[in-house]
Each structure stands twice: as structure tokens, then as C-alpha cells.
């Protein structure tokens, strides 16, 4: 993992940890957070899944079992998992 990627993931993990417990969200929201923090988007779209997986492993979030259509144009309306801050 490069230093830039480590900084990117750590900054977004901090943002997730500040979510109130019980907050529901999808990965689209993390993209907005990254842009607000002026973080460059990752070079590959799979990095978002890796970030969510890491947040889950750290006990910050869990899947709700529901799926929502992504509003990100490059996602072409694919279903994405909904997550809950725990």
C-alpha cells in the first residue's frame, strides 16, 4: 500500500468513525466525503470495497442486508450494499 493510499484510507476511516452510531450509508457517501476533504479518488474503483471491508474488520460498520442503487454515473445504477455504523 502506498503512502498516498494509506493516507486516503485512514482519512476516510476517521470520517466513518465519527458517524453517529446507527447511521445508515452507502459507498456513494464516502465518495462525497473524499471530495470534501480534497482527497484524490483511488486509482481503481475496487479500493472503495477494500475500505469498507477494513472498516468492517475494525468493528466500525456492518452490512444491513439491504442494497440500494448507486447514483454514481460510472456505476450505471448497480446495487451497492447499505452499511450501518456500529
N, C-alpha and C positions, 0 to 999 in steps of 0.2 A: 504494500500500500504506500503510495507516495505521500509526501508531507502535505501537499495540497488536498488530496483526497481525505487524509486523516483530519485535517482542519475542517473540511466541509462536513464530514460525518459527525465530528464532535460538536460543531456549532449547531447542527440540526438536532442531535440528541439532547443538547441542553435545552433547545426550544421545546422539544417534546416533553422533557422532564418538568417544564414549567406549566404545561397544560393542567387545568384542574382535573382532579380525579373524576372519572366518569365521562369525560369529554369524548364525543364520537368524531372521527375524522377519516378522510381517505388520503391517499398519497398526493392527490392534486393540491391539497392544502400545504403540504411540505414544499412543493414547487414554488408556491406563492411566498412562503417563508424564506426560501433560499434567495428569491429575487429581492425581497425586502431587505435582507441582510447583505445584498450585493455579492452573494456567492455565485461563482460560475456554476452553471449546471454541469453535472458529471458528464464525462465523455461518452458514457454508454447508459442507456435507459435502465439496464438491469441494476444499476447502483441504487436505485430507489428501493428495490426489493431487498437488497443487501442491508440497507439502512434500517428498514422496518424489521427485518429478521434480527438484526443486532439489538434494536430497541426491545423486541420481544424477549430475546435471550437475557437481557439485562433486567427484565421484570417491569419494564415501563408500560407496556401495552399488551393487549390480547385481541385476537380476532373476535368479532361479534357473530360471525357466521352469515352475515348479510353481505351482499355485493351491490355496488352502485355503478352506473355508467360514468366513465371518466369524461370530463369536459375538456381535457387537453386535446387539441386538434390532432396531434400525431398519434394519439391513442385510438382514434377512429371509433370512439364510443364503446370501447371494450369495457367489460365489467372489471371492477377493482374491489378488493376487499375493504370492508369497513373495519376500523380499529377503535378500541376503547382504551383510554388512559387508565391504568390501574394503580 
